[in-house]
Amino acid sequence: MGVEQTIRERFSVRSYRPDPVSEADLMAVLESARLSQSAKNLQDWRFVVVRNESTRKKLAEAAKGQRFVAEAPVVIACCGFDTGYVMTCGQKSYVIDVAIAIENMALTAHERGLGTCWLGAFYEDQAKSVLGISSPEVRVVGLITLGYSAATAPGQKRKPIGDVVAFERW
């Protein structure tokens, strides 16, 4: 499957089969995050892989009670180090760096027949507590669920390209 097809077909999965994710698939997904580009090549991310059912349930509670978080066989907490580095454009690097890594993981997972959902709807303080993260410099930027989808792809509704792209000027 090519990258364009993967991008077109990938969707946010909120219903998972209980089948475990193979070690090879999990490691391929994590490797795609490790290989992500980052500002100044800081690689200012860390990933906490959660397979334990009890911990996944606690993360689901931290994620505003979204049950599918506990249902997914794997949840990856995607963390960044807030080193204070701000890129010339005014953005903190770790947030963007982690976002790039999450998207790499989502695309790699889809290509390997796995589903994902990238979550920003969670209480960071609760997630950090569940994961044993005490450092204020470590931020949980996102959670990504990983597993085999129990749902079929919904039709993707996207704006036409003319509504989202301008050439030369705004």
KARAHU-V896145 format. One record per pair of residues at least 6 apart in sequence whose ideal C-beta (glycine too) atoms are under 8 Angstrom apart, sorted by the first residue. I is the first residue (numbers start at 1). J is the second residue. D is the distance in Angstrom with one decimal. If there is no record, write none. Layout:
i=I j=J d=D
i=I j=J d=D
This chain:
i=1 j=9 d=7.9
i=1 j=111 d=5.3
i=3 j=107 d=7.0
i=6 j=107 d=5.3
i=6 j=110 d=5.2
i=6 j=111 d=5.1
i=7 j=107 d=6.9
i=8 j=156 d=7.7
i=9 j=110 d=6.5
i=9 j=153 d=6.5
i=10 j=106 d=6.3
i=10 j=107 d=6.5
i=10 j=110 d=4.2
i=10 j=116 d=7.8
i=11 j=115 d=7.7
i=11 j=153 d=5.0
i=11 j=154 d=6.2
i=11 j=156 d=6.6
i=12 j=116 d=7.4
i=12 j=117 d=4.4
i=12 j=118 d=7.0
i=13 j=68 d=7.8
i=13 j=72 d=7.9
i=13 j=115 d=3.1
i=13 j=116 d=6.2
i=13 j=117 d=5.3
i=13 j=145 d=7.0
i=13 j=147 d=7.5
i=13 j=149 d=4.4
i=13 j=151 d=6.3
i=14 j=66 d=7.8
i=14 j=68 d=4.4
i=14 j=117 d=5.8
i=14 j=151 d=7.1
i=15 j=68 d=6.1
i=15 j=71 d=7.2
i=15 j=149 d=6.8
i=15 j=150 d=4.3
i=15 j=151 d=4.4
i=16 j=68 d=6.5
i=16 j=71 d=4.9
i=16 j=72 d=4.6
i=16 j=73 d=6.7
i=16 j=115 d=6.9
i=16 j=145 d=7.1
i=16 j=147 d=4.0
i=16 j=148 d=6.5
i=16 j=149 d=6.6
i=16 j=150 d=5.6
i=17 j=147 d=6.7
i=17 j=148 d=4.5
i=17 j=149 d=7.3
i=17 j=150 d=4.8
i=18 j=71 d=7.9
i=18 j=73 d=6.8
i=19 j=73 d=7.0
i=19 j=147 d=7.2
i=19 j=148 d=5.0
i=20 j=73 d=5.3
i=21 j=73 d=5.4
i=21 j=74 d=5.1
i=21 j=114 d=6.5
i=21 j=146 d=5.9
i=21 j=147 d=6.0
i=21 j=148 d=7.7
i=25 j=109 d=7.6
i=25 j=112 d=5.0
i=25 j=113 d=7.9
i=25 j=114 d=6.1
i=26 j=49 d=7.1
i=26 j=74 d=6.5
i=26 j=146 d=7.4
i=28 j=108 d=5.9
i=28 j=112 d=6.1
i=29 j=76 d=7.8
i=29 j=105 d=4.9
i=29 j=108 d=5.1
i=29 j=109 d=5.1
i=29 j=112 d=7.3
i=29 j=114 d=7.3
i=29 j=146 d=6.6
i=30 j=47 d=6.3
i=30 j=49 d=7.2
i=30 j=76 d=7.8
i=30 j=105 d=7.4
i=31 j=108 d=7.9
i=32 j=101 d=7.9
i=32 j=104 d=4.2
i=32 j=105 d=5.7
i=32 j=107 d=7.4
i=32 j=108 d=3.9
i=33 j=45 d=7.1
i=33 j=47 d=6.0
i=33 j=78 d=7.7
i=33 j=101 d=4.0
i=33 j=102 d=7.4
i=33 j=104 d=5.7
i=33 j=105 d=5.0
i=34 j=43 d=8.0
i=34 j=101 d=8.0
i=35 j=104 d=7.2
i=36 j=45 d=7.7
i=36 j=97 d=7.2
i=36 j=100 d=4.8
i=36 j=101 d=4.1
i=36 j=104 d=5.0
i=37 j=97 d=7.9
i=37 j=100 d=6.2
i=38 j=44 d=6.3
i=38 j=45 d=7.3
i=38 j=93 d=7.0
i=38 j=97 d=4.0
i=38 j=100 d=7.1
i=38 j=101 d=8.0
i=39 j=85 d=7.0
i=39 j=87 d=5.5
i=39 j=93 d=3.8
i=39 j=96 d=6.9
i=39 j=97 d=6.0
i=40 j=85 d=7.2
i=40 j=93 d=7.1
i=42 j=83 d=7.2
i=42 j=85 d=6.8
i=42 j=93 d=6.2
i=42 j=94 d=7.8
i=42 j=97 d=6.8
i=43 j=97 d=7.6
i=44 j=80 d=5.5
i=44 j=81 d=4.6
i=44 j=83 d=6.2
i=44 j=85 d=7.7
i=44 j=93 d=6.4
i=44 j=94 d=4.6
i=44 j=97 d=5.5
i=44 j=98 d=7.8
i=45 j=78 d=6.8
i=45 j=79 d=6.5
i=45 j=80 d=5.3
i=45 j=81 d=7.6
i=45 j=94 d=7.1
i=45 j=97 d=5.9
i=45 j=98 d=5.0
i=45 j=101 d=5.5
i=46 j=79 d=4.8
i=46 j=80 d=7.8
i=46 j=81 d=7.5
i=46 j=138 d=7.3
i=47 j=76 d=5.4
i=47 j=77 d=6.9
i=47 j=78 d=5.8
i=47 j=79 d=7.0
i=47 j=101 d=7.7
i=48 j=76 d=7.0
i=48 j=77 d=4.1
i=48 j=79 d=6.7
i=48 j=131 d=5.3
i=48 j=133 d=7.9
i=49 j=74 d=6.4
i=49 j=76 d=5.6
i=50 j=56 d=5.7
i=50 j=59 d=6.4
i=50 j=74 d=7.0
i=50 j=75 d=4.5
i=50 j=76 d=7.2
i=50 j=77 d=6.7
i=50 j=131 d=7.6
i=51 j=73 d=6.6
i=51 j=74 d=5.6
i=53 j=70 d=7.2
i=55 j=130 d=6.4
i=56 j=69 d=6.5
i=56 j=70 d=4.6
i=56 j=72 d=7.1
i=56 j=75 d=5.4
i=57 j=70 d=4.4
i=58 j=130 d=4.4
i=59 j=69 d=5.6
i=59 j=70 d=7.3
i=59 j=75 d=5.4
i=59 j=77 d=7.5
i=59 j=122 d=7.5
i=59 j=127 d=6.3
i=59 j=130 d=5.6
i=59 j=131 d=8.0
i=59 j=143 d=6.6
i=60 j=66 d=5.9
i=60 j=67 d=6.0
i=60 j=68 d=7.8
i=60 j=69 d=3.8
i=60 j=70 d=3.9
i=61 j=126 d=7.2
i=62 j=122 d=5.1
i=62 j=123 d=5.3
i=62 j=126 d=3.6
i=62 j=127 d=4.5
i=62 j=129 d=7.9
i=62 j=130 d=5.9
i=63 j=69 d=4.8
i=63 j=119 d=5.7
i=63 j=121 d=6.1
i=63 j=122 d=4.0
i=63 j=123 d=7.9
i=63 j=127 d=7.7
i=63 j=143 d=6.3
i=64 j=121 d=5.4
i=64 j=122 d=6.7
i=64 j=123 d=7.5
i=66 j=119 d=7.3
i=66 j=121 d=6.9
i=68 j=117 d=7.0
i=68 j=145 d=6.5
i=69 j=75 d=6.0
i=69 j=119 d=7.0
i=69 j=143 d=6.9
i=69 j=145 d=5.9
i=71 j=147 d=7.8
i=72 j=117 d=7.7
i=72 j=145 d=3.6
i=72 j=146 d=6.0
i=72 j=147 d=4.4
i=73 j=146 d=7.1
i=73 j=147 d=4.4
i=73 j=148 d=8.0
i=74 j=145 d=7.3
i=74 j=146 d=4.1
i=74 j=147 d=6.2
i=75 j=143 d=5.9
i=75 j=144 d=7.3
i=75 j=145 d=5.5
i=75 j=146 d=7.2
i=76 j=105 d=7.0
i=76 j=143 d=7.1
i=76 j=144 d=4.8
i=76 j=146 d=6.3
i=77 j=127 d=6.4
i=77 j=131 d=5.6
i=77 j=140 d=5.5
i=77 j=143 d=5.7
i=78 j=98 d=5.2
i=78 j=101 d=6.5
i=78 j=102 d=5.3
i=78 j=105 d=8.0
i=78 j=140 d=7.3
i=78 j=141 d=5.4
i=78 j=142 d=4.6
i=78 j=143 d=6.9
i=78 j=144 d=6.2
i=79 j=98 d=7.2
i=79 j=133 d=7.0
i=79 j=138 d=5.4
i=79 j=139 d=6.4
i=79 j=140 d=5.4
i=79 j=141 d=6.5
i=80 j=94 d=3.3
i=80 j=95 d=6.4
i=80 j=97 d=6.4
i=80 j=98 d=4.4
i=80 j=138 d=7.5
i=80 j=139 d=5.3
i=80 j=141 d=5.1
i=81 j=94 d=5.8
i=81 j=137 d=5.6
i=81 j=138 d=6.2
i=81 j=139 d=7.7
i=82 j=92 d=6.7
i=82 j=94 d=5.7
i=82 j=136 d=7.9
i=82 j=137 d=5.3
i=82 j=138 d=7.6
i=82 j=139 d=5.3
i=83 j=93 d=7.7
i=83 j=94 d=6.9
i=83 j=137 d=7.2
i=84 j=92 d=7.9
i=85 j=92 d=7.1
i=85 j=93 d=4.9
i=85 j=94 d=7.6
i=86 j=92 d=5.7
i=86 j=93 d=7.2
i=87 j=93 d=5.4
i=87 j=96 d=7.6
i=94 j=139 d=6.8
i=94 j=141 d=7.2
i=95 j=139 d=7.9
i=95 j=141 d=5.9
i=98 j=141 d=4.1
i=98 j=142 d=6.7
i=99 j=141 d=7.0
i=99 j=142 d=7.4
i=102 j=118 d=5.5
i=102 j=141 d=7.7
i=102 j=142 d=5.4
i=102 j=144 d=5.7
i=103 j=118 d=7.8
i=105 j=116 d=6.9
i=105 j=144 d=6.0
i=105 j=146 d=7.8
i=106 j=116 d=4.6
i=106 j=118 d=6.2
i=106 j=144 d=6.8
i=109 j=115 d=7.0
i=109 j=116 d=4.8
i=109 j=146 d=5.9
i=110 j=116 d=7.1
i=113 j=148 d=7.2
i=114 j=146 d=5.9
i=114 j=147 d=6.5
i=114 j=148 d=6.3
i=114 j=149 d=7.8
i=115 j=145 d=7.9
i=115 j=146 d=7.6
i=115 j=147 d=6.3
i=115 j=148 d=6.5
i=115 j=149 d=3.6
i=115 j=151 d=7.9
i=116 j=144 d=5.4
i=116 j=145 d=6.1
i=116 j=146 d=5.5
i=117 j=144 d=7.0
i=117 j=145 d=4.7
i=118 j=142 d=5.7
i=118 j=143 d=7.8
i=118 j=144 d=5.3
i=119 j=142 d=6.2
i=119 j=143 d=4.3
i=119 j=144 d=7.1
i=119 j=145 d=7.1
i=120 j=142 d=5.8
i=122 j=140 d=7.5
i=122 j=143 d=5.8
i=124 j=139 d=6.9
i=124 j=140 d=5.0
i=127 j=133 d=8.0
i=127 j=140 d=4.7
i=127 j=143 d=6.9
i=128 j=134 d=7.5
i=128 j=138 d=7.5
i=128 j=140 d=5.9
i=131 j=140 d=7.3
i=133 j=140 d=7.0
